[in-house]
C-alpha cells in the first residue's frame, strides 16, 4: 500500500510510540503504522482541509478512528506535544521542512525526527547540524525514476558546522546501490554548479571543495 519513500520512513519510527505524521495527505502512513503495530497511536495532521477529509475517510475505512486523530495544522503549530515520541515530515522540500521545525511551538529535544525531503536535502542537513541536531541514520530509496533521502535525526544540543560530505550525503552507506547512485548524482550536481559559476566569472571555491570531498568519498567505495 505504501510507496518506497513512506515505507522507509516507517522503518525509522520508534516501536510503540506516539507519532505525528505531518502533511498526512490520505493518512496511508498513519494507517500502516497502526496496522503493523509500529505505533500505538498517530496524529495525522495537514494544512489543507481537503487532504484532511481524505485522511479521515481512509481512517474510517480501516477502522482506526480510535487510534488515529486528525488535526488541521500548519506544520506542528496546532499539534499537542504530550506523549509524542516521533515526528514524520515527508514529501516536502527541504526549505519547507526547516520552516516547520523552526516554527514548532514545543521542544523537539526528545523527539525522533523522520525526514524525507523531496528537494534541497543538503539545506535540511546543514540546518539540522547548525541548530543542534544530528542525523543518526540515513538511507536512499528509489521511487519511480527518482532517488530520495530518508533520515532519522535527534537533538543533541551540539551546534556544528558539517563538512561537505555530510551536507550532501549525510549518513548514507555508499555500499548500498541506491545510496551510491545518490552520491554520484550529488557529485554531478555540485560539479555543474561549480562549472556554471566559473563560466559566469563567479567564485566557485566552495563548490570546488565540495566536489573534491564527494569525489574522495566515492573513490573510497569504488576502490
C-alpha positions in Angstrom: 0.0 0.0 0.0 2.8 2.4 0.8 5.3 3.7 -1.7 9.1 3.1 -1.1 9.5 6.6 0.5 6.9 6.1 3.1 8.0 2.5 3.8 11.5 3.8 4.5 10.0 6.5 6.9 8.0 3.8 8.7 11.2 1.8 9.3 12.7 4.7 11.3 9.7 5.1 13.6 10.2 4.1 17.2 8.2 1.0 18.1 5.2 1.5 20.4 5.4 5.3 20.4 3.0 8.1 19.6 3.7 9.5 16.1 2.7 12.7 14.3 2.5 12.4 10.6 2.9 16.0 9.3 1.3 16.6 5.9 -0.5 13.2 6.2 -2.5 13.6 2.9 -4.5 10.4 2.7 -3.2 9.0 6.0 -1.7 6.0 4.4 1.4 6.1 6.6 -0.7 6.6 9.7 -2.8 3.5 8.9 0.3 1.5 8.1 1.9 2.4 11.4 -1.1 1.2 13.3 -1.8 -1.8 11.1 1.8 -3.1 11.6 1.8 -2.5 15.3 4.7 0.0 14.9 2.9 2.9 16.7 0.3 2.8 19.5 -1.4 5.9 18.2 -0.9 8.5 15.5 -1.7 12.2 15.0 -2.4 12.8 11.3 -2.0 16.5 10.6 -2.3 18.5 7.4 -2.6 22.2 6.5 -5.4 21.6 4.0 -9.0 20.7 4.8 -9.3 18.6 1.6 -6.4 16.3 2.3 -7.5 16.0 6.0 -11.0 15.0 4.8 -9.4 12.3 2.6 -7.3 11.2 5.6 -10.5 10.8 7.7 -12.1 8.7 5.0 -9.1 6.4 4.9 -9.0 6.1 8.7 -12.7 5.2 8.9 -12.3 2.7 6.0 -9.7 0.8 8.0 -11.5 1.2 11.3 -8.7 3.1 13.2 -10.6 6.2 14.3 -9.8 5.3 17.9 -6.1 5.2 17.3 -5.6 7.9 14.6 -6.5 11.5 15.4 -6.7 14.1 12.6 -5.7 17.7 13.2 -5.8 20.7 10.9 -2.4 22.4 11.3 0.3 24.4 9.6 3.2 22.1 10.3 3.3 21.4 14.0 1.7 24.7 15.2 -1.6 23.1 16.4 -0.2 19.6 17.3 -0.2 18.7 21.0 3.2 17.5 22.2 2.2 15.5 25.2 3.3 11.9 24.8 4.7 12.5 21.4 7.8 10.4 20.5 8.2 10.6 16.8 7.5 13.2 14.1 7.4 12.2 10.4 7.7 15.0 7.8 7.8 13.5 4.3 7.1 14.6 0.8 8.1 18.3 1.1 11.0 20.4 0.1 13.9 20.9 2.5 13.1 24.6 2.9 9.6 23.8 4.0 10.8 21.2 6.5 13.2 23.8 8.0 10.3 26.2 8.3 8.1 23.6 10.1 10.9 22.7 12.5 11.7 26.4 13.2 8.1 27.2 13.8 7.4 24.3 16.1 5.9 25.8 19.4 7.2 23.0 21.6 10.6 21.5 22.3 11.9 18.9 19.9 14.7 17.8 22.2 13.3 14.3 22.9 11.7 13.7 19.6 12.8 11.2 16.9 12.6 13.2 13.7 12.0 11.2 10.5 12.5 13.4 7.5 12.1 12.7 3.8 12.8 15.8 1.7 11.8 15.9 -2.0 14.4 18.5 -2.7 17.2 20.5 -1.0 18.1 17.7 1.3 21.5 19.4 1.6 19.9 22.6 3.0 18.0 20.5 5.6 21.1 18.6 6.7 23.1 21.8 7.1 20.3 23.4 9.2 20.0 20.3 11.4 23.7 20.3 12.4 23.9 24.0 12.8 20.9 24.0 15.1 21.9 21.3 17.5 20.6 18.2 15.8 22.4 15.2 14.3 21.5 12.6 11.7 21.5 9.2 13.4 20.8 7.1 10.3 20.1 7.8 6.7 19.2 5.8 3.6 18.2 6.4 0.0 15.2 4.9 -1.8 14.2 4.8 -5.4 10.6 5.8 -6.1 9.8 5.7 -9.8 12.7 7.2 -11.6 13.9 9.3 -8.7 16.2 8.8 -5.6 15.2 10.3 -2.3 17.0 10.6 1.0 15.3 9.4 4.2 16.8 10.3 7.5 16.3 9.9 11.3 17.6 12.8 13.4 17.7 13.8 17.1 18.5 16.8 19.1 22.0 16.8 20.7 22.4 20.4 21.7 25.7 20.5 19.9 25.9 23.1 17.2 28.4 22.0 14.5 29.4 23.1 11.1 29.1 20.0 8.9 31.6 19.2 6.2 30.6 19.0 2.6 30.2 15.2 2.5 27.8 15.4 5.5 25.9 18.2 3.9 25.5 16.4 0.6 25.4 12.7 1.6 24.5 12.7 5.2 24.9 9.3 6.9 24.3 7.3 3.8 26.1 3.9 3.4 27.7 4.2 0.0 28.0 0.4 -0.2 24.2 0.5 -0.8 23.3 0.7 -4.5 20.8 3.5 -4.2 23.0 5.5 -1.8 25.9 5.2 -4.2 23.8 6.3 -7.1 22.5 9.3 -5.0 26.1 10.2 -4.1 27.1 10.2 -7.8 24.2 12.4 -8.6 25.2 14.8 -5.9 28.7 14.9 -7.3 27.3 15.8 -10.8 25.1 18.5 -9.3 28.0 20.1 -7.4 30.2 19.9 -10.5 27.6 21.6 -12.7 27.2 24.4 -10.1 30.9 24.8 -9.9 31.3 25.0 -13.7 28.4 27.3 -14.1 29.9 29.8 -11.5 33.3 29.6 -13.2 31.8 30.3 -16.6 29.9 33.3 -15.1 33.1 34.6 -13.5 31.9 34.0 -10.0 33.7 32.5 -7.0 33.4 28.7 -7.3 35.8 27.7 -4.5 33.1 26.3 -2.2 31.7 24.1 -4.9 35.3 23.0 -5.9 35.9 22.0 -2.3 32.6 20.1 -2.2 33.3 18.3 -5.5 36.7 17.2 -4.3 35.3 15.9 -0.9 32.5 13.9 -2.6 34.9 12.6 -5.2 37.2 11.3 -2.4 34.3 9.6 -0.7 33.3 7.9 -3.9 36.8 6.8 -4.6 36.9 5.1 -1.2 33.9 3.0 -2.1 34.8 2.2 -5.7 38.3 1.0 -4.9 
